[in-house]
C-alpha cells in the first residue's frame, strides 16, 4: 500500500518536472530531483499519509491493494528512477474525491515500509525521458499538496475530476455506428439498383418529346405518342409575306420508333438516374429522326420560293454616295431585301421535319443577303478617293452673269466604282454633260418670242444670230479645273454672241433691228431708241417651197455696192444680175438689194409670179437709203 502511494506521489513530481521541461528551463527540472535525494525520507512519509487519506474513499482496500501491486512492480525496476515514482503518485491523486477525517486515516494506513530504493536518484548525466499523461489539474493553480485553489487562493472543500467513459462502452458505440452505416448503405444500394431497373423501361420525370409529356411512361406508351405525332404531322413555314405548308403524307414520312426510343434511353442512361432525376427538364425532341422524301420536299419548296421572289424586293449592296451636307462621298449602308434564299430555307425546313417541328419562322438569315457591307474597308477607301475627285467648285459666267455651278453635287454623277472598288472619273460622261449644258445656253436657231413695238406678238425660229457656246473649249476648261480641285470662275467660251443673254426663248438682240414681215410684205428698221428709222414695202421669195425667204434671226454679214448676183440651181447657173446695193444676211446668197425690174412692191405680188429667189427686193431709192444707215452686225428678223 505504501508503495502504491509513493508511486502516485512520484508521478505528481514527474508532472512537475514535465511542466518545467516545457518551459525550457533545464535547471528547474533537475533541482527538485536533487532535493528529493537529500530529503528522501521526510517527503516520502508525508506524502504517503496524504495520498492514503485521499484514496480511502475512492477505491477501498481492494483498489489500494491493486495499486500496491502496481507500485511494487514499479519499484522492481530501479533503473527508471524517481521519475516513475513521482508519476505513480499522480495516478493516486487523479482519483481523489474527498479527504476522510483523521481517525479514519490512522485506521486505514498501516506503518509504511521504508522505500529508499524508490527514491534513488538515477544517473542524471543522461537526459531523463519524461512520460506525461493528460493532467486533469492542468490550467488550475494548485497548493503544495497538488489540490486546485479557488479564486481566493484557498483549496476547495472537494474536487471532482470529469468522469471517464469506459473503453468497452466506446467499443460498443463504434460497433453500433458501423452496423447502422452498413444497413443504410445496403438500403441505398438496393434502391439505386431498383431505380436503374425501373428507368430501363420508363422515362425519367420531367421528360418530354416535341412538347408531349412522357414522364414515367413505358416504351410502348412513348412509341404510341411518337407514332401519333408522325401520323398527324404538318409543318408551317412563315416569314414576312411568305408562307408554306407540308404534311406527312405529302413528303412520305416514315418513323422508326424502336430506334428513337433506344436513343432516348441512351441519352437518359438509367444507371445515372440519381443524378438525372434532379434535372428540371429532359427534352428528347433532339433525338427524333424520321425518314421522308427529301428530294420531293426540296423541289416543291424551291418552286414556291421562286414564285415568291418574283415580286419580292432584292437586297442592295453597300455603296458610296455623295452627301450634300458634307460635300463629300460617304458609305451608303446595305439594304436588306425580302427575297428568300432557297438553299437557306430548305436547310432550316429539312432540319425541322426530322424533329417533327410544327412551325418554322423564317428571318433575315433565310433571306438573300447583300454581298457588300458598309464596314468593308475597300468601300471606305473608295469613298475617300471619290471625295477627292469632286472637291472642285467652278462658277460658269456668261455675259457677266453666273449661269451655272460645277461643284461636287454636279460632278458626283461622273464618279463610278466598279466591282473591284476601283474609283474612276467618267470624262466621256462629263463631255456629254458639257454639250447638254452648252445647248441650254445656245440661242442660235432656237425659238424666241418677242413683242414688236406696234404690239404684234411674234415667234420666230432659225437663223444665225445669237449665243453659241464653244463646247470643246468649255470642256477642256472644266476638266482642268476638276482635276486641280479648283474653286474659281470660268468665263464660258463662245463661238458667237448676242447683245444680251436673257436665257432660252427670250429675245437676245437689242432695240436696233430690221423686222421683215413676210405676211405683210413690209420691212421696218427700228433704231437704238426703239423707233422706226426706216421702212418700206418689199417683195420676198416666191412661196413655192424652194425659193422662200427663210424665217429666222439673222444679221447683216456683208455690204457691197455695186454687186453682181449669180444664181445657181442644182449646180447650174440660172441667172446673173448686177445690183447697186447689196446687204447680205443669210450667208452671202440671201440679202437686201435694189430691184429696179419690179413694177411695184408689197401686197401679194410675191405670190403672183413676182417673187424673188429668196432675197428681199427693195425699191432702188429705199435700198440706197438702207445701205447708208445699216451696219454689218445689225439684226435681221424674218418672220411671217
SULUR-V312334 format. One record per helix or strand of 2 or more residues. SS is the DSSP state (H for helix, E for strand). FROM is the first residue (numbers start at 1). TO is the last residue. If there is no record, write none. Layout:
ss | from | to
SS | FROM | TO
SS | FROM | TO
This chain:
ss | from | to
H | 2 | 22
H | 26 | 38
H | 40 | 56
H | 60 | 75
H | 78 | 94
H | 102 | 108
H | 116 | 119
E | 148 | 149
H | 167 | 201
E | 207 | 209
E | 212 | 213
H | 219 | 231
E | 234 | 239
E | 242 | 247
E | 254 | 255
H | 257 | 268
H | 270 | 276
E | 282 | 283
H | 285 | 287
E | 290 | 291
H | 294 | 310
E | 319 | 323
E | 328 | 332
H | 342 | 354
E | 359 | 361
H | 364 | 366
H | 377 | 389
E | 393 | 398
E | 401 | 406
H | 408 | 414
E | 415 | 417
E | 423 | 425
H | 427 | 441
E | 445 | 451
E | 457 | 463
E | 468 | 469
H | 471 | 484
E | 487 | 491
E | 494 | 496
E | 513 | 517
E | 522 | 526
E | 532 | 537
E | 552 | 555
E | 558 | 560
E | 563 | 569
E | 572 | 579
E | 582 | 586
E | 590 | 594
H | 605 | 607
E | 616 | 618
H | 620 | 629
E | 635 | 639
